[in-house]
């Protein structure tokens, strides 16, 4: 085992829980858990907050090893990063990528200027939310393959089904991450599965995991293209490159606009990829920006003035505390796992 560490200074107030929380898949996520601490953010950041994370890391599609990452916010803007790698190369690469993971390359200044230029009621309301949460950043994990798998598990199912599938997939088939006396990984931690491990999951196990056949079939197709996806993960994070990457991902059967956007928001910090096809998102955007529920087309019309920052608008709405109206009974899916 090899331990490397550094301190990343974001240069301004940083909100670790709200920035990295978008990557965590439920409270029982075996690969990432955020410790919110006692601070609520704002201009003082979130000192005392932290996170555990584990993943496999590669360079130019060549595996370097697995990593356990511990993040601790030590001041309003500084994060101590400790990386325990199965190899020295893995630990070094994790430290090198930590600033991007935290969102150090995510610049909101152009968005802030746009809100001031627009000057309407919606822009003014968004600007107020922005002032309450100046430490919010868009993280970029670089783990495109892992993010695709987690998002595929969320396609057209309930929140509980998606979280159950991811949690128990890792608990049942995932390996323990690196651990040592210097940095002891929690007992609950498990590494996301490799493409080979995913292909080895029996069909009946997917059923027991509450993962529907179309979703497990899409996962197998993505696993079969793992080498290409790992190469694509190193695509630059600029707007044009990320849009092209989204188009490439949607060429995989079963990977649509929603899946590509949700994955790239987390792997590449995609600031202008709204998740088209989400059941609840158009209603949230519609009610918050116009006072009326809407559909995908209506959501895109409302977000158009904020291009190329449409996902930033959605993130602000998510952290604002705004709750859209709920209509109709909640879906209670049948559980056929023991039949």
N, C-alpha and C positions, 0 to 999 in steps of 0.2 A: 504494500500500500504506500501511496505517496501523497503527502499533504502539502498543499500550497495555499497561500492566503494573501489578501490585499485589502485595501480600503478604497472604495469607489466614492468619490465626492461628486454628487449630482449638480453642485453649484448653486442650488436653491432648495427651498423646502421640498421634501419628498414624502409622499404618502405611500409607504410600502404595502399596507393591506389592500388599499383600493386599486393600486397599480397591478399587483400580482394576483389579486383575488379572481380576476377574469380567467386565469389559467387553471385555478383549482377546480376540480370536478366533484363538488359536494364536500360535506364535512368529513367524510370517511375516505377521501382520495388517498390511495396508498403511495402515490408518487410525488405529491406536493401538498403541504399544509402550511397555511399562513397563521402566525401567532399575532393577533392584532395589537396586543399590548393595551395600555390604558389611555394613550393619546388618540384624539379624534381627528388629527390632521390639521388643516388650516396653515397659516403662515409659520407655525412652529414645527411642521412636519410630524412624524410619528416615532420619536425616539422610544426605544424599548420594544418596538415591533420586530418581528423576525419571520423566518420561513425555513422549512426543510424541503429539499427537492432532490430527486435522484433521476438519472437518465443515462443513456449511452451516448457517446459523442464520437463523431467521425470528422474527417477532413478529406475533401475531394472524394467522398463516398467510401473512404477507407476507414474501417473501425479503429478507434484509438483506445477504447476501453469504456468502463462504466465509472460513474461519478456520484458521490454523495455531496450535496452542496448545503452549507448552512449560511444563512444570511441574517445579520443582526444590525439593526439600525442604531448607531451609537450617537448620532446627533441629528439635528434637523435635516441635514443634507448628506450625511455620510453613512455608508453601509459597509460593515466589515464582512468580507466574503472568505469563507474557508471551503476548500475543495479537496476532498479525499478521493483520489483516483486509483483504479486498479492498476494503472500504469502512470509513469511520470508524464507521458505525453497527454494522457486524458486529463490529469489534474491541471497541467499548464494550459491546455486548450480551454478548460472550463473557466479558469481565471481570466484568460484573454477575452472570453465572450461575456463575462459577467456584466460589464457596463451596458451592453446592448440588451441583455436579458432584463435589466432593471429599467430600461427606457432612457438611458443617457443620450441616445441619438434622436430622441423624439422631441421635436421643437414645436411648441404651441404658439410661438410669437406671431406667426402669420395668421393663425386662426383668431388670436386675440384682436389683431388689427382688423380682420374682416368683420368681426362682431361690431366693432366700433364704427366701421364704415357703413354697415347695413342700417344700424340705428333704429330698427323697428322694435315693436314690443317683444317679439320672440327672441330677437338677438339680444335685447337688453336683459331679458330673463336668463338667457344662457350665460351672459357675461356675469350676472350675479352668482350663478352656480359656480362658474369658473373662479370667481374671487374667493368663494368659500372653500374651493378645493384646488389650490394652486399647485399642490404636489402630485396631482394625478398625471401619470405617464402611460403610454402604450408600450407594454413589454414586447420583446422580440426574443422568444426562446431559441429560435433556430431549429427546433425539433419538429420539422414539418411532418414527418412520417407519424410520429406519436400523436400530434394534434389531429391529423386526419382520422386516425383510429378512434380517438375519443369523440370526435364530432359525428362520425358515421354511426356510432352507438346511440346518438341522440336523434337520429332521423325519424320523424313521425312516430315518436313514442312519448310517454310521459316522463317527467323529470325523474320520478322514482325508478322507472325501468332503466333509464340511461345510466343513472348513478349506480344502480345495482349491478348492471352489466360490467361497467368499468372496474368497480371496486372488487367484485368477485373474480373477474378475469385475472387481475393481478394477484389477488390473494391465493388463487388456486394454481396458477401456472407461472407467476412471476418469480424471479430470483431475488434473493436478498442483495441489497446494494453494498458497496464497500463500507467497512466499519473497522475501527481500531480504537485503542485507548485514547488516542489524540482527538478523535472525532467519532463518537459512537452513534451510529445510526439508530433511530428508534425502532422498536420491535415491529411496528406496523408497516414499515416502509418496504415497498417492493418495486423493482424496476419494471418499466413498460416492456412488453414483449417484443422480441425481434420478429422479423418477417418469417424466419424459419420456425420460431415457436408458435406464431399465429397459425401457420399452415399445418402445424401438428396438433392443433386443438380438435378433438373428435367432434363430429356433427352433433352427437347427443349432448356433449358438454355445452355447446352453444344454446341448446334448448334449455338445459338446466340453469344456464346463466341468464335466462329470460331475454335472449337475443334472437330476434325473429330471423327466419331464413334469408330474406332479401338483404338484411344488414350483414349477416355473416358471409354471404356470397360477395358483397361489395368489399368487405375486409379482405377476403381471400384474393380478390382482383388487385387491390392496392398492395397486398403483401407480395404478389407476383411481380409488381413493378417497383419494388423497394429500392433497388440500386439506382434507378432513374430518379425516384423521388428524393433520395439522399443527395444526389447531384443537384437537383432543382432547389434544395434547401439552401444552397449557397448563392442563390440569385440575389442580386443587390436589392436594397430596400426602397429604392426610389419609386415614385408613383407609377411610371410607365412600365418598369420591370415587373412590379407586383401585379399590375393588371394583366400583363402577358402571362405571368405564371398562373394566375387564376384561370385564364382561358385554357392553358395546357392541362390543368388539373381536371377541368370539366369534360375533357375528352375521355376520361376513364368512366365506363358505364357505372352508374350508381353515385357518381360524384357530381352534384349539381352546383348552381350558383351559391346556394345557402351553405353547403358543406365547404366549398372552396373559401368563401368569405370568412366563415367562422374559424377555419384552420389558420388562414393567413393573418387574421387579426391577432392571433396569439404567437405564431411563428415568426412573422415579419413586421409586426406592429402596423398593419395596414390601416392607414388613417382615412381612406376614402372607399372602403368596400363595405357598404351596408349589406346585411344578411337578408337578401330577398328570398322570400319563401317561408319566413318565420311566422308561426301562428299568431303570436301576441305582439310582435314588434310594430307592425303597421298601426295597431290600435294605440299603442303607447305614443308613438311619434305623432299620429293624427290628433289625439286628444291634447297632448302637451303643446303642440305648435299651432293647432287650429281650433281646438275645442270640440272636434268631431272625430269619431272613429273613421278609419279609412282602410284601403287595401294597399297592396304593394305599389301599384301605379301611383296612387295618391301619396303614399309615403315618399316615393322618389321625387315627386313634384315638390313636396314640402322641403325636402332636403337639398334640392338642386341649387338654391342660392348659396349653400354652404360648401359646395364643391371647391377644392379637393379635400374637405375635412368632414365628410358626412358621417364617418364612424366616430369622430370626436364628438359630434353632436349627440349621437346615441349614447356614448359613454357618459357624457354629462347628464343626460336624462336619467340614466340608470342610477347614478350616484346622488341625484338631486332629492330623492325621497318621493318623487311624484309617483302616484299609483293610478293607473287607468281604471275605469269602471269595469266590473265583471258582469257578464250576462250568461245565463244558462247554467245547467249543472256541470260540475267538474267531471272529466272523463275518469272512469274507473275501469281500467282494462282487465279483461279476464286473465287469470293466471292458470296456464295449461301445463306448467312445468312437471307436475306429478301425475299427469294423465297418460 
